[in-house]
Amino acid sequence: MKNTNMRQFRELSDETKAKISMAMKGKSKSFTHKEKISNGLRDYWKTIPKKPTNEKVEE
């Protein structure tokens, strides 16, 4: 496997996560960026079904 300096797997090491976290500390997001994040998460959570309850409904 050649090193392309690009992510090759989903999982990141704890060391890499810490480096990313430190690099992002103190950076603020614009209002439009926050809006887009919010809309994206809202759309994502609409696709996740709610957990079924164990209560049986008698007819």
C-alpha distance matrix in Angstrom:
0.0 3.8 6.6 9.0 11.4 11.9 12.3 9.7 12.3 16.0 16.8 17.2 18.1 21.8 21.3 19.5 22.3 24.9 23.6 23.7 27.1 28.5 27.5 29.2 32.4 35.5 34.2 36.5 35.9 38.3 40.6 39.1 35.6 37.1 38.8 35.7 33.9 37.0 37.3 33.7 34.1 37.5 36.0 33.2 35.8 38.0 35.4 35.4 38.3 40.7 40.9 43.7 46.7 48.2 51.7 53.3 55.4 58.6 60.2
3.8 0.0 3.8 6.2 9.1 10.3 11.8 10.3 13.5 17.1 18.0 17.7 18.7 22.2 21.1 19.0 22.0 24.4 22.6 22.7 26.3 27.4 25.9 27.9 31.1 34.0 32.6 35.0 34.5 36.8 39.4 37.8 34.4 36.2 38.0 34.9 33.4 36.7 37.1 33.6 34.3 37.7 36.4 33.8 36.5 38.8 36.5 36.6 39.8 42.3 42.7 45.6 48.7 50.4 53.8 55.5 57.4 60.7 62.3
6.6 3.8 0.0 3.8 5.6 7.8 9.7 9.4 12.6 15.9 16.5 15.5 16.4 19.6 18.2 15.9 19.0 21.2 19.1 19.3 22.9 23.8 22.3 24.4 27.6 30.5 29.1 31.7 31.4 33.8 36.5 35.2 31.8 33.5 35.6 32.7 31.0 34.5 35.1 31.7 32.4 35.9 34.9 32.4 35.1 37.6 35.6 35.7 39.0 41.3 41.8 44.9 47.9 49.8 53.1 55.0 56.9 60.3 62.0
9.0 6.2 3.8 0.0 3.8 5.3 8.3 8.8 12.4 15.3 16.6 15.7 17.2 20.3 19.0 16.1 18.8 21.1 18.8 18.3 22.1 23.1 21.1 22.8 26.3 28.9 27.2 29.5 28.9 31.1 33.8 32.2 28.9 30.9 32.9 29.8 28.5 32.0 32.5 29.2 30.2 33.7 32.6 30.3 33.3 35.6 33.7 34.2 37.6 40.0 40.9 44.1 47.1 49.3 52.4 54.3 56.0 59.4 60.9
11.4 9.1 5.6 3.8 0.0 3.8 6.8 8.7 11.7 14.0 14.8 13.2 14.6 17.3 15.7 12.7 15.4 17.5 15.1 14.6 18.4 19.3 17.3 19.2 22.6 25.3 23.7 26.2 25.9 28.3 31.1 29.9 26.5 28.3 30.5 27.8 26.2 29.8 30.6 27.4 28.2 31.8 31.1 28.9 31.6 34.2 32.6 32.9 36.4 38.6 39.4 42.8 45.7 48.0 51.1 53.1 54.9 58.4 60.0
11.9 10.3 7.8 5.3 3.8 0.0 3.8 6.2 9.2 11.2 12.7 11.8 14.1 17.0 16.1 12.7 14.7 17.4 15.4 14.2 17.8 19.4 17.4 18.6 22.1 24.8 22.9 25.0 24.3 26.5 29.1 27.6 24.1 25.9 27.9 24.9 23.4 26.9 27.4 24.2 25.0 28.6 27.6 25.4 28.2 30.7 29.0 29.4 33.0 35.3 36.2 39.6 42.6 44.9 47.9 49.9 51.6 55.0 56.5
12.3 11.8 9.7 8.3 6.8 3.8 0.0 3.8 5.8 7.4 9.1 8.7 11.5 14.5 14.5 11.2 12.6 15.8 14.6 13.2 16.5 18.6 17.3 18.0 21.4 24.4 22.7 24.6 23.8 26.3 28.5 27.1 23.5 24.9 26.8 23.8 21.9 25.1 25.7 22.3 22.7 26.3 25.4 22.8 25.5 28.0 26.3 26.4 29.8 32.0 32.8 36.1 39.1 41.3 44.4 46.4 48.2 51.7 53.3
9.7 10.3 9.4 8.8 8.7 6.2 3.8 0.0 3.8 7.0 8.9 9.7 12.3 15.8 16.2 13.4 15.0 18.3 17.5 16.4 19.5 21.8 20.8 21.5 24.8 27.9 26.3 28.2 27.2 29.6 31.6 30.1 26.6 27.7 29.4 26.3 24.3 27.4 27.7 24.1 24.4 27.8 26.6 23.8 26.3 28.7 26.5 26.5 29.7 32.1 32.6 35.7 38.7 40.7 43.9 45.8 47.6 51.0 52.6
12.3 13.5 12.6 12.4 11.7 9.2 5.8 3.8 0.0 3.8 5.6 7.5 10.5 13.9 15.0 12.7 13.5 17.1 17.1 16.0 18.6 21.3 20.8 21.2 24.2 27.4 26.2 27.8 26.8 29.5 31.2 29.8 26.2 26.9 28.5 25.6 23.2 25.9 26.4 22.8 22.6 25.9 24.9 21.8 23.9 26.5 24.2 23.8 26.8 29.0 29.3 32.4 35.3 37.2 40.5 42.4 44.4 47.8 49.5
16.0 17.1 15.9 15.3 14.0 11.2 7.4 7.0 3.8 0.0 3.8 6.5 10.0 12.7 14.6 12.2 12.0 15.8 16.3 14.7 16.7 19.8 19.6 19.4 22.3 25.4 24.2 25.5 24.4 27.1 28.5 27.3 23.7 24.0 25.6 22.8 20.2 22.6 23.3 19.7 19.1 22.5 21.7 18.4 20.4 23.2 21.1 20.4 23.6 25.6 26.0 29.2 32.1 34.1 37.3 39.4 41.3 44.8 46.5
16.8 18.0 16.5 16.6 14.8 12.7 9.1 8.9 5.6 3.8 0.0 3.8 6.7 9.4 11.7 10.0 9.8 13.4 14.5 13.5 15.2 18.2 18.6 18.8 21.2 24.6 23.9 25.6 25.0 28.0 29.6 28.8 25.1 25.0 27.0 24.6 21.6 23.9 25.1 21.7 20.6 24.0 23.7 20.3 21.8 24.9 23.0 21.8 24.8 26.4 26.3 29.6 32.2 34.0 37.4 39.6 41.8 45.3 47.3
17.2 17.7 15.5 15.7 13.2 11.8 8.7 9.7 7.5 6.5 3.8 0.0 3.8 6.5 8.1 6.2 6.5 9.9 10.8 10.3 12.2 14.9 15.4 16.1 18.4 22.0 21.5 23.6 23.5 26.7 28.6 28.2 24.4 24.4 26.8 24.7 21.7 24.2 25.8 22.6 21.6 25.2 25.3 22.1 23.6 26.9 25.4 24.3 27.4 28.8 28.8 32.2 34.7 36.6 39.9 42.3 44.5 48.0 50.1
18.1 18.7 16.4 17.2 14.6 14.1 11.5 12.3 10.5 10.0 6.7 3.8 0.0 3.8 5.3 5.2 6.3 8.7 10.0 10.8 12.4 14.4 15.6 16.8 18.6 22.3 22.5 24.9 25.3 28.8 30.8 30.8 27.0 26.8 29.5 27.7 24.5 26.9 28.8 25.8 24.5 28.1 28.5 25.3 26.5 29.9 28.6 27.1 30.1 31.1 30.8 34.2 36.4 38.2 41.5 44.1 46.4 49.9 52.2
21.8 22.2 19.6 20.3 17.3 17.0 14.5 15.8 13.9 12.7 9.4 6.5 3.8 0.0 3.8 5.5 5.0 6.1 8.7 9.9 10.4 12.3 14.3 15.4 16.5 20.2 20.9 23.4 24.2 27.8 29.8 30.2 26.5 26.0 28.9 27.5 24.1 26.3 28.6 25.9 24.3 27.8 28.7 25.7 26.4 30.0 29.1 27.5 30.3 30.9 30.6 34.1 35.9 37.7 40.9 43.8 46.1 49.7 52.1
21.3 21.1 18.2 19.0 15.7 16.1 14.5 16.2 15.0 14.6 11.7 8.1 5.3 3.8 0.0 3.8 5.5 5.2 6.3 8.8 9.9 10.7 12.5 14.5 15.6 19.3 20.1 23.0 24.2 27.8 30.2 30.7 27.0 26.8 30.0 28.6 25.5 27.9 30.3 27.7 26.4 30.1 31.0 28.1 29.2 32.8 31.9 30.6 33.6 34.3 34.1 37.6 39.6 41.5 44.6 47.5 49.7 53.3 55.7
19.5 19.0 15.9 16.1 12.7 12.7 11.2 13.4 12.7 12.2 10.0 6.2 5.2 5.5 3.8 0.0 3.8 5.4 5.1 6.3 8.5 9.9 10.7 12.4 14.4 18.1 18.2 21.0 21.8 25.3 27.7 27.9 24.1 24.3 27.3 25.7 22.8 25.5 27.6 24.9 24.1 27.8 28.5 25.7 27.2 30.6 29.8 28.8 32.0 33.1 33.3 36.9 39.1 41.2 44.3 47.0 49.1 52.7 54.9
22.3 22.0 19.0 18.8 15.4 14.7 12.6 15.0 13.5 12.0 9.8 6.5 6.3 5.0 5.5 3.8 0.0 3.8 5.5 5.2 6.1 8.7 10.0 10.7 12.4 16.1 16.3 18.7 19.4 23.0 25.2 25.5 21.8 21.5 24.6 23.2 20.0 22.5 24.8 22.3 21.1 24.8 25.7 23.0 24.2 27.8 27.2 26.0 29.2 30.0 30.3 34.0 36.0 38.3 41.3 44.1 46.1 49.8 51.9
24.9 24.4 21.2 21.1 17.5 17.4 15.8 18.3 17.1 15.8 13.4 9.9 8.7 6.1 5.2 5.4 3.8 0.0 3.8 5.5 5.0 6.1 8.6 9.9 10.6 14.4 15.4 18.2 19.7 23.4 25.7 26.6 23.0 22.6 25.9 25.0 21.9 24.2 26.9 24.7 23.4 27.0 28.3 25.8 26.7 30.4 30.2 28.9 32.0 32.5 32.7 36.4 38.2 40.5 43.4 46.3 48.4 52.1 54.3
23.6 22.6 19.1 18.8 15.1 15.4 14.6 17.5 17.1 16.3 14.5 10.8 10.0 8.7 6.3 5.1 5.5 3.8 0.0 3.8 5.4 5.2 6.2 8.7 10.2 13.7 14.3 17.5 19.0 22.6 25.3 26.0 22.4 22.6 26.0 24.9 22.1 24.9 27.4 25.2 24.5 28.2 29.3 27.0 28.4 31.9 31.6 30.8 34.1 34.9 35.3 39.1 41.1 43.5 46.3 49.2 51.1 54.8 57.0
23.7 22.7 19.3 18.3 14.6 14.2 13.2 16.4 16.0 14.7 13.5 10.3 10.8 9.9 8.8 6.3 5.2 5.5 3.8 0.0 3.8 5.5 5.1 6.2 8.8 12.2 12.0 14.8 15.8 19.3 22.0 22.4 18.8 19.1 22.4 21.1 18.4 21.3 23.7 21.6 21.0 24.7 25.8 23.7 25.2 28.6 28.4 27.9 31.3 32.3 33.1 36.8 39.0 41.6 44.3 47.1 48.8 52.6 54.5
27.1 26.3 22.9 22.1 18.4 17.8 16.5 19.5 18.6 16.7 15.2 12.2 12.4 10.4 9.9 8.5 6.1 5.0 5.4 3.8 0.0 3.8 5.5 5.3 6.3 10.0 10.6 13.2 14.7 18.4 20.8 21.8 18.4 17.9 21.4 20.8 17.8 20.2 23.1 21.3 20.3 23.8 25.4 23.4 24.4 28.0 28.2 27.4 30.7 31.2 31.9 35.7 37.6 40.2 42.8 45.8 47.5 51.2 53.3
28.5 27.4 23.8 23.1 19.3 19.4 18.6 21.8 21.3 19.8 18.2 14.9 14.4 12.3 10.7 9.9 8.7 6.1 5.2 5.5 3.8 0.0 3.8 5.5 5.3 8.8 10.2 13.5 15.7 19.4 22.1 23.5 20.2 20.0 23.7 23.3 20.6 23.0 26.0 24.5 23.6 27.1 28.8 26.9 28.0 31.5 31.9 31.1 34.4 34.9 35.5 39.3 41.1 43.7 46.3 49.3 51.0 54.8 56.9
27.5 25.9 22.3 21.1 17.3 17.4 17.3 20.8 20.8 19.6 18.6 15.4 15.6 14.3 12.5 10.7 10.0 8.6 6.2 5.1 5.5 3.8 0.0 3.8 5.7 8.5 8.6 12.1 14.0 17.4 20.5 21.5 18.2 18.7 22.3 21.7 19.5 22.3 25.0 23.4 23.2 26.7 28.1 26.5 28.0 31.4 31.7 31.3 34.8 35.6 36.6 40.4 42.5 45.2 47.8 50.7 52.2 55.9 57.8
29.2 27.9 24.4 22.8 19.2 18.6 18.0 21.5 21.2 19.4 18.8 16.1 16.8 15.4 14.5 12.4 10.7 9.9 8.7 6.2 5.3 5.5 3.8 0.0 3.8 6.4 5.8 8.8 10.5 14.1 17.0 18.1 14.9 15.0 18.7 18.3 16.0 18.7 21.5 20.3 19.9 23.3 24.9 23.6 25.0 28.3 28.9 28.7 32.2 32.9 34.1 37.9 39.9 42.8 45.2 48.1 49.4 53.2 55.0
32.4 31.1 27.6 26.3 22.6 22.1 21.4 24.8 24.2 22.3 21.2 18.4 18.6 16.5 15.6 14.4 12.4 10.6 10.2 8.8 6.3 5.3 5.7 3.8 0.0 3.8 5.6 8.6 11.3 14.9 17.6 19.4 16.5 16.0 19.8 20.1 17.7 19.9 23.1 22.2 21.5 24.6 26.7 25.5 26.4 29.8 30.7 30.2 33.5 33.8 34.9 38.7 40.4 43.2 45.5 48.6 49.9 53.7 55.6
35.5 34.0 30.5 28.9 25.3 24.8 24.4 27.9 27.4 25.4 24.6 22.0 22.3 20.2 19.3 18.1 16.1 14.4 13.7 12.2 10.0 8.8 8.5 6.4 3.8 0.0 3.8 6.3 9.8 13.0 15.7 18.0 15.7 15.2 19.0 19.8 18.0 19.9 23.1 22.9 22.4 25.2 27.4 26.7 27.6 30.8 32.1 31.8 35.1 35.3 36.6 40.4 42.0 45.1 47.1 50.2 51.3 55.0 56.8
34.2 32.6 29.1 27.2 23.7 22.9 22.7 26.3 26.2 24.2 23.9 21.5 22.5 20.9 20.1 18.2 16.3 15.4 14.3 12.0 10.6 10.2 8.6 5.8 5.6 3.8 0.0 3.8 6.7 9.9 13.0 14.9 12.5 12.7 16.4 16.9 15.4 17.7 20.6 20.3 20.4 23.2 25.2 24.7 26.0 29.0 30.2 30.4 33.8 34.3 36.0 39.7 41.6 44.8 46.8 49.7 50.6 54.4 56.0
36.5 35.0 31.7 29.5 26.2 25.0 24.6 28.2 27.8 25.5 25.6 23.6 24.9 23.4 23.0 21.0 18.7 18.2 17.5 14.8 13.2 13.5 12.1 8.8 8.6 6.3 3.8 0.0 3.8 6.7 9.5 11.8 9.9 9.7 13.3 14.4 13.3 15.2 18.1 18.4 18.6 21.0 23.2 23.2 24.4 27.0 28.7 29.1 32.4 32.8 34.8 38.4 40.3 43.6 45.3 48.2 48.9 52.6 54.1
35.9 34.5 31.4 28.9 25.9 24.3 23.8 27.2 26.8 24.4 25.0 23.5 25.3 24.2 24.2 21.8 19.4 19.7 19.0 15.8 14.7 15.7 14.0 10.5 11.3 9.8 6.7 3.8 0.0 3.8 6.6 8.2 6.1 6.4 9.9 10.7 10.1 12.2 14.8 15.2 15.8 18.1 20.0 20.4 21.8 24.2 25.9 26.6 30.0 30.7 32.9 36.5 38.6 42.0 43.6 46.3 46.8 50.6 51.8
38.3 36.8 33.8 31.1 28.3 26.5 26.3 29.6 29.5 27.1 28.0 26.7 28.8 27.8 27.8 25.3 23.0 23.4 22.6 19.3 18.4 19.4 17.4 14.1 14.9 13.0 9.9 6.7 3.8 0.0 3.8 5.5 5.1 6.3 8.7 10.0 10.7 12.4 14.4 15.4 16.7 18.4 20.1 21.2 22.7 24.6 26.5 27.7 31.0 31.8 34.3 37.8 39.9 43.4 44.9 47.4 47.6 51.3 52.3
40.6 39.4 36.5 33.8 31.1 29.1 28.5 31.6 31.2 28.5 29.6 28.6 30.8 29.8 30.2 27.7 25.2 25.7 25.3 22.0 20.8 22.1 20.5 17.0 17.6 15.7 13.0 9.5 6.6 3.8 0.0 3.8 5.4 5.1 6.2 8.7 10.0 10.5 12.3 14.3 15.5 16.4 18.4 19.9 21.2 22.7 25.0 26.3 29.4 30.0 32.7 36.1 38.0 41.7 42.8 45.3 45.3 48.9 49.8
39.1 37.8 35.2 32.2 29.9 27.6 27.1 30.1 29.8 27.3 28.8 28.2 30.8 30.2 30.7 27.9 25.5 26.6 26.0 22.4 21.8 23.5 21.5 18.1 19.4 18.0 14.9 11.8 8.2 5.5 3.8 0.0 3.8 5.4 4.9 6.2 8.7 9.8 10.5 12.2 14.2 15.2 16.4 18.2 20.0 21.2 23.2 25.0 28.2 29.2 32.2 35.4 37.7 41.3 42.5 44.7 44.7 48.3 48.9
35.6 34.4 31.8 28.9 26.5 24.1 23.5 26.6 26.2 23.7 25.1 24.4 27.0 26.5 27.0 24.1 21.8 23.0 22.4 18.8 18.4 20.2 18.2 14.9 16.5 15.7 12.5 9.9 6.1 5.1 5.4 3.8 0.0 3.8 5.4 5.1 6.3 8.6 9.9 10.6 12.4 14.2 15.4 16.5 18.4 20.1 21.8 23.3 26.7 27.9 30.6 34.0 36.3 39.9 41.4 43.7 43.9 47.6 48.5
37.1 36.2 33.5 30.9 28.3 25.9 24.9 27.7 26.9 24.0 25.0 24.4 26.8 26.0 26.8 24.3 21.5 22.6 22.6 19.1 17.9 20.0 18.7 15.0 16.0 15.2 12.7 9.7 6.4 6.3 5.1 5.4 3.8 0.0 3.8 5.5 5.1 6.1 8.6 9.9 10.6 12.2 14.3 15.3 16.5 18.4 20.5 21.6 24.8 25.5 28.1 31.5 33.7 37.2 38.6 41.1 41.4 45.0 46.1
38.8 38.0 35.6 32.9 30.5 27.9 26.8 29.4 28.5 25.6 27.0 26.8 29.5 28.9 30.0 27.3 24.6 25.9 26.0 22.4 21.4 23.7 22.3 18.7 19.8 19.0 16.4 13.3 9.9 8.7 6.2 4.9 5.4 3.8 0.0 3.8 5.5 5.1 6.1 8.5 9.9 10.4 12.3 14.1 15.4 16.6 19.0 20.6 23.5 24.4 27.4 30.6 32.8 36.5 37.6 39.8 39.8 43.4 44.1
35.7 34.9 32.7 29.8 27.8 24.9 23.8 26.3 25.6 22.8 24.6 24.7 27.7 27.5 28.6 25.7 23.2 25.0 24.9 21.1 20.8 23.3 21.7 18.3 20.1 19.8 16.9 14.4 10.7 10.0 8.7 6.2 5.1 5.5 3.8 0.0 3.8 5.4 5.1 6.0 8.6 9.8 10.5 12.1 14.3 15.4 17.2 19.0 22.3 23.8 26.7 29.9 32.5 36.1 37.5 39.5 39.6 43.2 43.9
33.9 33.4 31.0 28.5 26.2 23.4 21.9 24.3 23.2 20.2 21.6 21.7 24.5 24.1 25.5 22.8 20.0 21.9 22.1 18.4 17.8 20.6 19.5 16.0 17.7 18.0 15.4 13.3 10.1 10.7 10.0 8.7 6.3 5.1 5.5 3.8 0.0 3.8 5.5 5.1 6.2 8.5 9.9 10.5 12.3 14.3 15.9 17.1 20.5 21.7 24.4 27.8 30.3 33.8 35.4 37.7 38.1 41.7 42.8
37.0 36.7 34.5 32.0 29.8 26.9 25.1 27.4 25.9 22.6 23.9 24.2 26.9 26.3 27.9 25.5 22.5 24.2 24.9 21.3 20.2 23.0 22.3 18.7 19.9 19.9 17.7 15.2 12.2 12.4 10.5 9.8 8.6 6.1 5.1 5.4 3.8 0.0 3.8 5.5 5.3 6.1 8.6 9.8 10.6 12.4 14.8 15.8 18.8 19.6 22.5 25.7 28.0 31.6 32.9 35.2 35.4 39.1 40.0
37.3 37.1 35.1 32.5 30.6 27.4 25.7 27.7 26.4 23.3 25.1 25.8 28.8 28.6 30.3 27.6 24.8 26.9 27.4 23.7 23.1 26.0 25.0 21.5 23.1 23.1 20.6 18.1 14.8 14.4 12.3 10.5 9.9 8.6 6.1 5.1 5.5 3.8 0.0 3.8 5.5 5.0 6.2 8.5 10.0 10.7 13.0 14.9 17.9 19.2 22.4 25.4 27.9 31.6 32.8 34.7 34.7 38.2 38.9
33.7 33.6 31.7 29.2 27.4 24.2 22.3 24.1 22.8 19.7 21.7 22.6 25.8 25.9 27.7 24.9 22.3 24.7 25.2 21.6 21.3 24.5 23.4 20.3 22.2 22.9 20.3 18.4 15.2 15.4 14.3 12.2 10.6 9.9 8.5 6.0 5.1 5.5 3.8 0.0 3.8 5.4 5.2 6.1 8.7 10.0 11.3 13.2 16.6 18.4 21.3 24.5 27.3 30.8 32.4 34.3 34.6 38.2 39.0
34.1 34.3 32.4 30.2 28.2 25.0 22.7 24.4 22.6 19.1 20.6 21.6 24.5 24.3 26.4 24.1 21.1 23.4 24.5 21.0 20.3 23.6 23.2 19.9 21.5 22.4 20.4 18.6 15.8 16.7 15.5 14.2 12.4 10.6 9.9 8.6 6.2 5.3 5.5 3.8 0.0 3.8 5.4 4.9 6.1 8.6 10.1 11.0 14.3 15.6 18.3 21.7 24.3 27.8 29.5 31.6 32.1 35.8 36.9
37.5 37.7 35.9 33.7 31.8 28.6 26.3 27.8 25.9 22.5 24.0 25.2 28.1 27.8 30.1 27.8 24.8 27.0 28.2 24.7 23.8 27.1 26.7 23.3 24.6 25.2 23.2 21.0 18.1 18.4 16.4 15.2 14.2 12.2 10.4 9.8 8.5 6.1 5.0 5.4 3.8 0.0 3.8 5.4 5.3 6.4 9.1 10.4 13.2 14.2 17.4 20.4 22.9 26.6 27.8 29.8 29.9 33.5 34.4
36.0 36.4 34.9 32.6 31.1 27.6 25.4 26.6 24.9 21.7 23.7 25.3 28.5 28.7 31.0 28.5 25.7 28.3 29.3 25.8 25.4 28.8 28.1 24.9 26.7 27.4 25.2 23.2 20.0 20.1 18.4 16.4 15.4 14.3 12.3 10.5 9.9 8.6 6.2 5.2 5.4 3.8 0.0 3.8 5.6 5.2 7.0 9.5 12.4 14.4 17.7 20.5 23.4 26.9 28.3 29.9 29.9 33.4 34.1
33.2 33.8 32.4 30.3 28.9 25.4 22.8 23.8 21.8 18.4 20.3 22.1 25.3 25.7 28.1 25.7 23.0 25.8 27.0 23.7 23.4 26.9 26.5 23.6 25.5 26.7 24.7 23.2 20.4 21.2 19.9 18.2 16.5 15.3 14.1 12.1 10.5 9.8 8.5 6.1 4.9 5.4 3.8 0.0 3.8 5.4 5.6 7.1 10.7 12.9 15.7 18.8 21.9 25.2 27.1 28.8 29.3 32.9 33.9
35.8 36.5 35.1 33.3 31.6 28.2 25.5 26.3 23.9 20.4 21.8 23.6 26.5 26.4 29.2 27.2 24.2 26.7 28.4 25.2 24.4 28.0 28.0 25.0 26.4 27.6 26.0 24.4 21.8 22.7 21.2 20.0 18.4 16.5 15.4 14.3 12.3 10.6 10.0 8.7 6.1 5.3 5.6 3.8 0.0 3.8 5.3 5.3 8.3 9.7 12.6 15.8 18.6 22.1 23.7 25.7 26.2 29.9 31.0
38.0 38.8 37.6 35.6 34.2 30.7 28.0 28.7 26.5 23.2 24.9 26.9 29.9 30.0 32.8 30.6 27.8 30.4 31.9 28.6 28.0 31.5 31.4 28.3 29.8 30.8 29.0 27.0 24.2 24.6 22.7 21.2 20.1 18.4 16.6 15.4 14.3 12.4 10.7 10.0 8.6 6.4 5.2 5.4 3.8 0.0 3.8 5.6 7.6 9.5 13.0 15.5 18.4 21.9 23.2 24.7 24.7 28.3 29.0
35.4 36.5 35.6 33.7 32.6 29.0 26.3 26.5 24.2 21.1 23.0 25.4 28.6 29.1 31.9 29.8 27.2 30.2 31.6 28.4 28.2 31.9 31.7 28.9 30.7 32.1 30.2 28.7 25.9 26.5 25.0 23.2 21.8 20.5 19.0 17.2 15.9 14.8 13.0 11.3 10.1 9.1 7.0 5.6 5.3 3.8 0.0 3.8 6.3 9.5 12.5 14.9 18.3 21.5 23.2 24.5 24.8 28.3 29.0
35.4 36.6 35.7 34.2 32.9 29.4 26.4 26.5 23.8 20.4 21.8 24.3 27.1 27.5 30.6 28.8 26.0 28.9 30.8 27.9 27.4 31.1 31.3 28.7 30.2 31.8 30.4 29.1 26.6 27.7 26.3 25.0 23.3 21.6 20.6 19.0 17.1 15.8 14.9 13.2 11.0 10.4 9.5 7.1 5.3 5.6 3.8 0.0 3.8 6.6 9.2 12.0 15.3 18.5 20.5 22.1 22.9 26.5 27.7
38.3 39.8 39.0 37.6 36.4 33.0 29.8 29.7 26.8 23.6 24.8 27.4 30.1 30.3 33.6 32.0 29.2 32.0 34.1 31.3 30.7 34.4 34.8 32.2 33.5 35.1 33.8 32.4 30.0 31.0 29.4 28.2 26.7 24.8 23.5 22.3 20.5 18.8 17.9 16.6 14.3 13.2 12.4 10.7 8.3 7.6 6.3 3.8 0.0 3.8 6.5 8.6 12.1 15.2 17.0 18.4 19.1 22.7 23.9
40.7 42.3 41.3 40.0 38.6 35.3 32.0 32.1 29.0 25.6 26.4 28.8 31.1 30.9 34.3 33.1 30.0 32.5 34.9 32.3 31.2 34.9 35.6 32.9 33.8 35.3 34.3 32.8 30.7 31.8 30.0 29.2 27.9 25.5 24.4 23.8 21.7 19.6 19.2 18.4 15.6 14.2 14.4 12.9 9.7 9.5 9.5 6.6 3.8 0.0 3.8 6.2 9.1 12.6 14.2 16.1 17.0 20.7 22.3
40.9 42.7 41.8 40.9 39.4 36.2 32.8 32.6 29.3 26.0 26.3 28.8 30.8 30.6 34.1 33.3 30.3 32.7 35.3 33.1 31.9 35.5 36.6 34.1 34.9 36.6 36.0 34.8 32.9 34.3 32.7 32.2 30.6 28.1 27.4 26.7 24.4 22.5 22.4 21.3 18.3 17.4 17.7 15.7 12.6 13.0 12.5 9.2 6.5 3.8 0.0 3.8 6.5 9.6 11.9 14.2 15.8 19.5 21.7
43.7 45.6 44.9 44.1 42.8 39.6 36.1 35.7 32.4 29.2 29.6 32.2 34.2 34.1 37.6 36.9 34.0 36.4 39.1 36.8 35.7 39.3 40.4 37.9 38.7 40.4 39.7 38.4 36.5 37.8 36.1 35.4 34.0 31.5 30.6 29.9 27.8 25.7 25.4 24.5 21.7 20.4 20.5 18.8 15.8 15.5 14.9 12.0 8.6 6.2 3.8 0.0 3.8 6.6 8.7 10.5 12.3 15.9 18.1
46.7 48.7 47.9 47.1 45.7 42.6 39.1 38.7 35.3 32.1 32.2 34.7 36.4 35.9 39.6 39.1 36.0 38.2 41.1 39.0 37.6 41.1 42.5 39.9 40.4 42.0 41.6 40.3 38.6 39.9 38.0 37.7 36.3 33.7 32.8 32.5 30.3 28.0 27.9 27.3 24.3 22.9 23.4 21.9 18.6 18.4 18.3 15.3 12.1 9.1 6.5 3.8 0.0 3.8 5.4 8.2 10.3 13.9 16.6
48.2 50.4 49.8 49.3 48.0 44.9 41.3 40.7 37.2 34.1 34.0 36.6 38.2 37.7 41.5 41.2 38.3 40.5 43.5 41.6 40.2 43.7 45.2 42.8 43.2 45.1 44.8 43.6 42.0 43.4 41.7 41.3 39.9 37.2 36.5 36.1 33.8 31.6 31.6 30.8 27.8 26.6 26.9 25.2 22.1 21.9 21.5 18.5 15.2 12.6 9.6 6.6 3.8 0.0 3.8 6.3 9.5 12.5 15.7
51.7 53.8 53.1 52.4 51.1 47.9 44.4 43.9 40.5 37.3 37.4 39.9 41.5 40.9 44.6 44.3 41.3 43.4 46.3 44.3 42.8 46.3 47.8 45.2 45.5 47.1 46.8 45.3 43.6 44.9 42.8 42.5 41.4 38.6 37.6 37.5 35.4 32.9 32.8 32.4 29.5 27.8 28.3 27.1 23.7 23.2 23.2 20.5 17.0 14.2 11.9 8.7 5.4 3.8 0.0 3.8 6.5 9.5 12.8
53.3 55.5 55.0 54.3 53.1 49.9 46.4 45.8 42.4 39.4 39.6 42.3 44.1 43.8 47.5 47.0 44.1 46.3 49.2 47.1 45.8 49.3 50.7 48.1 48.6 50.2 49.7 48.2 46.3 47.4 45.3 44.7 43.7 41.1 39.8 39.5 37.7 35.2 34.7 34.3 31.6 29.8 29.9 28.8 25.7 24.7 24.5 22.1 18.4 16.1 14.2 10.5 8.2 6.3 3.8 0.0 3.8 6.2 9.5
55.4 57.4 56.9 56.0 54.9 51.6 48.2 47.6 44.4 41.3 41.8 44.5 46.4 46.1 49.7 49.1 46.1 48.4 51.1 48.8 47.5 51.0 52.2 49.4 49.9 51.3 50.6 48.9 46.8 47.6 45.3 44.7 43.9 41.4 39.8 39.6 38.1 35.4 34.7 34.6 32.1 29.9 29.9 29.3 26.2 24.7 24.8 22.9 19.1 17.0 15.8 12.3 10.3 9.5 6.5 3.8 0.0 3.8 6.4
58.6 60.7 60.3 59.4 58.4 55.0 51.7 51.0 47.8 44.8 45.3 48.0 49.9 49.7 53.3 52.7 49.8 52.1 54.8 52.6 51.2 54.8 55.9 53.2 53.7 55.0 54.4 52.6 50.6 51.3 48.9 48.3 47.6 45.0 43.4 43.2 41.7 39.1 38.2 38.2 35.8 33.5 33.4 32.9 29.9 28.3 28.3 26.5 22.7 20.7 19.5 15.9 13.9 12.5 9.5 6.2 3.8 0.0 3.8
60.2 62.3 62.0 60.9 60.0 56.5 53.3 52.6 49.5 46.5 47.3 50.1 52.2 52.1 55.7 54.9 51.9 54.3 57.0 54.5 53.3 56.9 57.8 55.0 55.6 56.8 56.0 54.1 51.8 52.3 49.8 48.9 48.5 46.1 44.1 43.9 42.8 40.0 38.9 39.0 36.9 34.4 34.1 33.9 31.0 29.0 29.0 27.7 23.9 22.3 21.7 18.1 16.6 15.7 12.8 9.5 6.4 3.8 0.0
